[in-house]
């Protein structure tokens, strides 16, 4: 009988003592030790290995310790079954088996790759990643559709959610904060999809975004003032355009003494302030009850004495409650919205408010938007893979029944370089402030907090 290592070996309780189960007599054919054979060998050795470990104990062990222990077991099993493996092959097998037991299987290496921003598994055999804004297919693969389902269930259960045939879609997050969306059959026909938006390990700042050409130094200074002046703003853009990244960077400009309430479907905001309360929606349980949506959280947030309310992404009837909050003294609130342009963002916002209250006249809805919102910041991922702010628009008022706005900054496309990168410049409109307007504007709001000179300078008017 072999001695147990770190409590990993499976045990069976008989009376007062713990008795080791006998090893399973599984014979493994001797392979040619190369990488092509390792994929099949992994399943064979893994079958034997799983009879010798206690999964519940393994799940509580530090990853590095577990990997080292699994490597020893791989070496032991290979010796027993007359399989020749060198040290590199043993380590590779141990890493893959550890990832299968407590990680995300073939997706795990991409979580450690800092260049990868998105991981997209389209069924068991097609796994893509995004690097530097470009998608590329990888050689990684799951064993089969059941392997995809097992990893999906592990992700969902870790955050108290469920994914199965009765509830085949889920939004979740990983331990590091990465956002995950999972869809399983029968809603997809390829065996299941897992989409991971990775959580940036390095904290993003506006200065760093300037270095990455996401925006200009002028825009960075303007956004710093906008956050400090507590302007209500909406960040619009398409999927993967960098909306949440920009929101995180702007949040670093918020005063550390403010109380911030965040509302999200799956928590992914990474605010640096000490006084942050993160709220996350909850889906219905098996009986179809207990659901808590973003609108419920937005209403409750108003009772929590917030200085600012940040809605990670507004996508439904909670838009009405968000506007109500912005109009009732919670200046400096922020959110993101999926839209193709600033004007499209306004149309979508109107439609979302109508979802909450069909009886409100359209003019009343637009008046609420004008009263609540100061800025719309539109960001896009361009074809060279770089995410750039395209427009910063100030909401200026209404003319008749139409919301009026003006561009403060725009990205002017100049052409394409030989290496495929986009050439262009960020331009300020240089439109002077309209002191005659009776409605509150960004200049009056900034002046209220002593920031108007800085705002004017950021907009290209040195000395105010």
C-alpha positions, -999 to 999 in steps of 0.1 A, spaced: 0 0 0 15 34 -11 17 62 14 -7 91 8 6 125 -3 -8 157 13 -41 140 18 -46 137 -20 -52 99 -21 -88 88 -20 -99 75 14 -129 55 25 -141 57 61 -146 23 79 -153 27 115 -128 50 133 -100 46 108 -94 59 73 -85 31 48 -69 38 15 -87 24 -15 -67 0 -37 -51 14 -68 -71 7 -100 -53 -20 -122 -54 0 -154 -28 -10 -181 -15 17 -204 1 9 -237 36 22 -242 35 52 -265 60 70 -286 69 99 -263 62 130 -284 37 159 -283 13 143 -308 8 113 -284 5 133 -252 -31 143 -260 -43 107 -259 -19 98 -232 -33 125 -210 -68 109 -209 -53 74 -202 -30 85 -174 -57 109 -161 -81 79 -157 -56 61 -134 -47 93 -116 -83 102 -107 -86 69 -88 -57 79 -65 -66 114 -55 -93 130 -34 -108 157 -57 -123 177 -27 -89 179 -10 -72 187 -44 -96 216 -49 -85 232 -16 -48 229 -23 -27 258 -37 -23 254 -74 15 252 -74 15 225 -47 -12 205 -65 6 207 -98 38 194 -81 19 165 -65 2 156 -97 36 156 -115 49 131 -90 18 109 -96 22 111 -133 58 100 -131 47 71 -107 19 59 -130 41 61 -161 68 40 -144 42 14 -133 28 11 -168 62 11 -186 56 44 -203 86 65 -211 82 102 -205 109 128 -201 106 156 -176 92 182 -200 64 157 -210 56 149 -174 54 186 -165 31 192 -196 8 164 -186 7 174 -150 -2 210 -159 -30 199 -183 -44 174 -157 -43 201 -129 -61 225 -152 -87 199 -159 -92 192 -121 -93 227 -107 -89 251 -136 -105 258 -170 -89 229 -189 -74 240 -223 -84 276 -216 -62 279 -186 -29 288 -204 -46 318 -221 -57 332 -187 -20 335 -178 -11 351 -211 -11 388 -206 -13 395 -243 -47 377 -246 -77 399 -239 -105 376 -250 -109 338 -250 -136 324 -273 -144 287 -273 -169 278 -301 -176 242 -292 -150 217 -281 -126 220 -310 -125 257 -321 -109 280 -296 -99 315 -306 -81 343 -286 -78 380 -292 -43 395 -291 -37 432 -298 -72 436 -311 -69 407 -336 -86 373 -334 -65 342 -340 -74 305 -339 -54 283 -314 -45 247 -314 -61 241 -280 -92 220 -278 -115 203 -253 -120 165 -254 -156 167 -263 -189 186 -257 -192 170 -222 -158 184 -213 -170 219 -223 -202 214 -201 -181 203 -171 -159 234 -173 -190 256 -178 -206 241 -147 -175 246 -126 -174 283 -136 -211 288 -129 -212 270 -95 -182 290 -83 -203 321 -83 -235 304 -71 -252 302 -105 -264 272 -126 -259 261 -162 -277 231 -176 -304 222 -202 -331 239 -181 -310 271 -178 -285 270 -207 -273 306 -206 -253 323 -178 -232 354 -171 -205 348 -145 -171 359 -135 -138 341 -126 -119 345 -94 -96 371 -110 -126 392 -121 -127 381 -157 -162 382 -173 -177 350 -187 -207 342 -208 -217 306 -214 -243 292 -237 -249 254 -239 -272 232 -260 -299 232 -271 -294 270 -276 -262 264 -296 -256 235 -320 -218 232 -316 -216 216 -282 -214 248 -261 -197 282 -262 -176 299 -235 -167 336 -240 -142 352 -216 -134 389 -214 -102 389 -193 -97 411 -163 -67 434 -168 -41 426 -141 -25 460 -146 -47 489 -134 -56 511 -163 -51 549 -161 -58 577 -185 -21 583 -189 -16 547 -200 -45 550 -224 -27 580 -239 4 559 -244 -17 532 -261 -32 559 -285 -67 553 -271 -70 591 -266 -50 623 -266 -34 641 -237 -60 669 -241 -88 644 -238 -72 628 -208 -70 662 -190 -106 669 -200 -119 636 -186 -100 641 -154 -118 675 -150 -152 659 -160 -148 633 -133 -137 658 -107 -165 682 -117 -190 654 -111 -205 655 -146 -230 627 -154 -217 608 -184 -225 578 -206 -198 558 -224 -211 543 -256 -195 518 -280 -198 483 -295 -188 450 -280 -152 449 -270 -146 486 -278 -131 494 -244 -161 509 -226 -155 493 -192 -117 499 -195 -123 536 -200 -148 537 -171 -123 520 -148 -96 545 -159 -119 575 -153 -130 562 -119 -94 568 -106 -101 605 -108 -130 603 -83 -123 617 -49 -113 590 -24 -138 604 2 -169 597 -19 -192 567 -14 -197 549 -47 -223 522 -54 -217 500 -85 -244 479 -101 -236 452 -126 -249 419 -140 -215 403 -134 -190 424 -113 -161 435 -134 -155 471 -125 -122 476 -106 -125 509 -87 -95 521 -67 -114 542 -41 -117 528 -5 -154 534 -1 -170 513 -28 -201 490 -25 -203 465 -54 -238 451 -61 -245 422 -85 -277 409 -100 -290 375 -91 -308 351 -116 -339 331 -107 -335 298 -89 -346 264 -101 -382 272 -91 -381 304 -112 -381 328 -82 -356 350 -64 -344 370 -93 -329 404 -85 -323 426 -116 -304 458 -122 -336 478 -117 -341 464 -83 -305 472 -74 -307 507 -88 -338 515 -67 -321 500 -36 -289 520 -42 -308 552 -37 -314 542 -1 -277 535 6 -266 572 8 -245 571 -24 -224 600 -36 -222 584 -71 -240 555 -87 -221 536 -114 -241 512 -136 -217 489 -153 -239 486 -184 -274 500 -188 -294 476 -210 -331 478 -200 -357 494 -178 -330 503 -152 -322 533 -175 -352 550 -160 -340 546 -124 -305 556 -134 -318 589 -149 -339 595 -118 -308 591 -97 -288 615 -118 -317 640 -115 -320 637 -77 -286 649 -66 -263 620 -74 -240 640 -97 -210 623 -112 -228 591 -120 -215 570 -149 -226 541 -171 -219 524 -204 -243 515 -232 -240 495 -264 -244 519 -293 -229 528 -327 -227 565 -322 -236 592 -295 -269 599 -313 -277 562 -314 -269 560 -276 -296 587 -270 -322 567 -291 -314 535 -272 -316 553 -238 -351 567 -248 -363 532 -258 -350 517 -225 -368 544 -204 -400 536 -224 -396 499 -214 -399 510 -178 -428 534 -182 -449 533 -213 -471 562 -202 -443 588 -203 -445 611 -233 -414 611 -255 -408 648 -249 -408 642 -211 -383 614 -215 -360 636 -236 -362 664 -211 -351 640 -183 -322 629 -204 -311 665 -211 -314 673 -174 -295 642 -163 -267 637 -188 -238 661 -195 -216 640 -217 -216 610 -241 -182 595 -248 -181 572 -278 -153 547 -282 -146 522 -310 -122 494 -318 -108 503 -352 -96 479 -378 -60 481 -367 -71 467 -333 -66 499 -313 -96 512 -294 -99 550 -298 -123 576 -285 -142 588 -316 -164 615 -301 -170 634 -269 -203 651 -271 -219 676 -247 -257 675 -243 -267 711 -247 -305 712 -245 -336 708 -267 -349 725 -298 -385 717 -300 -387 679 -293 -351 672 -304 -322 668 -281 -293 690 -292 -256 683 -287 -222 695 -298 -189 678 -304 -161 687 -279 -136 663 -294 -135 641 -325 -110 616 -340 -102 627 -375 -91 598 -397 -62 606 -420 -53 573 -436 -36 540 -431 1 533 -427 20 505 -445 19 483 -414 -19 485 -413 -21 510 -384 -46 539 -386 -33 574 -389 -54 602 -374 -56 630 -349 -78 638 -319 -92 673 -325 -109 697 -300 -138 717 -315 -125 749 -298 -161 761 -295 -162 788 -267 -186 783 -238 -221 797 -242 -226 818 -211 -262 828 -221 -276 793 -217 -300 790 -188 -297 752 -185 -268 738 -166 -238 729 -187 -204 715 -183 -189 750 -177 -213 760 -150 -210 726 -133 -172 729 -134 -173 765 -122 -194 754 -92 -164 733 -81 -137 757 -90 -126 737 -120 -137 759 -149 -101 772 -157 -88 737 -159 -118 727 -181 -113 756 -205 -75 748 -207 -83 712 -216 -107 724 -243 -80 746 -258 -87 780 -242 -56 787 -221 -62 812 -193 -100 808 -196 
